[in-house]
Amino acid sequence: MAPSRFLLPLTLALALLAMASADFYGDNQASPTFKGKPLWAKGAPLYISRYGTANIQGLIYCKKDGKLTPLEGAMARVTCMAMSSLGYETAPFSVVSGATGKDGYFRMNLGPYGPGNIKLQGCRAFLETSGPGICNVPTDENHGITGAPLGKLRVLSDYSKLYSVGPFVYTTPTN
């Protein structure tokens, strides 16, 4: 008897949550913006399957005394709007890369993070963290702060998709 007592309030709460999120992301609402630019640009959708076929790659540099050097330990983030296979918008989808190596290179596979087959739209890459060291001030070079759209698609020999972004740049603090 006790579980049935909680069923009606739980159902009501979930229904209200669904209506609130549908209203927030509805077609009659303006798209979210950052510094006056739409955050989720309409564009070709990126399809992700649970088998991980979409990869993002890029480089992160440190700019010190006018010279660019690869930044080890930095991370990037990719954020997209996600749609389920039934066409319903879900919450924004973000993945953070692993730390860059000595060459400043990062590559991330978006597939393992999706809940089955999803469609991502308006994907943008951002600087996430600089890692250790004095080169820790993000710049908007190549849209590292405001969000860089994914570059041209390349299909690899194993039929996986590879998009490129950046290169992104951190700099040293000014005194």
Residue pairs with C-beta under 8 A, 6 or more apart in sequence:
21 91
23 29
25 89
31 38
31 39
31 40
32 38
32 39
32 40
33 39
34 146
34 147
35 146
37 146
39 122
39 124
39 147
40 81
40 121
40 122
41 122
41 149
42 121
42 122
43 121
43 122
43 149
45 83
45 119
45 120
45 121
46 54
46 80
46 110
46 119
46 120
46 121
46 123
46 150
46 161
46 163
47 54
47 117
47 118
47 119
47 120
48 54
48 110
48 111
48 114
48 117
48 118
48 119
48 120
49 111
49 114
49 116
49 117
50 111
50 112
50 114
50 116
50 117
51 111
52 109
52 110
52 111
52 112
52 160
53 111
53 159
53 160
53 161
54 109
54 110
54 111
54 120
54 160
54 161
54 163
55 107
55 108
55 109
55 110
55 160
55 161
55 162
55 163
56 76
56 78
56 97
56 107
56 108
56 110
56 123
56 125
56 150
56 162
56 163
56 164
56 165
57 105
57 106
57 107
57 108
57 162
57 163
57 164
57 165
58 76
58 105
58 106
58 125
58 164
58 165
58 166
58 167
58 168
59 70
59 100
59 103
59 104
59 105
59 106
59 166
59 167
59 168
60 70
60 71
60 74
60 76
60 100
60 104
60 106
60 127
60 166
60 167
60 168
60 169
60 170
61 68
61 69
61 70
61 71
61 104
61 167
61 168
61 169
61 170
62 68
62 69
62 70
62 71
62 133
62 135
62 169
62 170
62 171
62 172
63 135
63 139
63 141
63 169
63 170
63 171
63 172
64 134
64 135
64 171
64 172
68 169
69 104
70 100
70 102
70 103
70 104
70 105
71 100
71 104
71 130
71 131
71 133
71 135
71 170
72 99
72 100
72 101
72 102
72 104
72 131
73 99
73 100
73 130
73 131
73 132
73 133
74 99
74 100
74 104
74 106
74 127
74 128
74 129
74 130
74 131
74 168
74 170
75 96
75 97
75 98
75 99
75 100
75 106
75 128
75 129
75 131
76 96
76 97
76 106
76 108
76 125
76 126
76 127
76 128
76 165
76 166
76 168
77 94
77 95
77 96
77 97
77 125
77 126
77 127
77 128
78 94
78 95
78 97
78 108
78 110
78 123
78 124
78 125
78 126
78 150
79 92
79 93
79 94
79 123
79 124
79 126
79 147
80 92
80 93
80 94
80 120
80 121
80 122
80 123
80 124
81 89
81 92
81 93
81 120
81 121
81 122
82 89
82 90
82 91
82 92
82 93
82 114
82 118
82 119
82 120
82 121
83 89
83 90
83 118
83 119
83 120
83 121
84 90
84 118
84 119
85 116
85 117
85 118
85 119
90 118
93 113
93 114
93 118
93 120
95 108
95 110
95 113
96 108
96 128
97 106
97 107
97 108
97 128
98 106
98 108
99 106
99 131
100 106
100 131
104 167
110 120
123 149
123 150
123 163
124 143
124 147
124 148
124 149
124 150
125 147
125 148
125 150
125 165
125 166
125 168
126 144
126 145
126 147
126 148
127 138
127 144
127 145
127 168
127 170
130 136
130 137
130 138
130 170
134 172
134 173
135 170
135 171
135 172
136 170
136 172
136 173
137 170
137 171
137 172
137 173
138 144
138 145
138 168
138 170
139 145
139 168
139 169
139 170
139 171
140 146
141 167
141 168
141 169
142 148
142 165
142 166
142 167
142 168
142 169
143 149
144 166
144 168
144 169
148 165
148 166
148 168
149 165
150 163
150 164
150 165
151 163
151 164
151 165
152 163
152 164
153 161
153 162
153 163
154 161
154 162
154 163
154 164
155 161
155 162
156 162
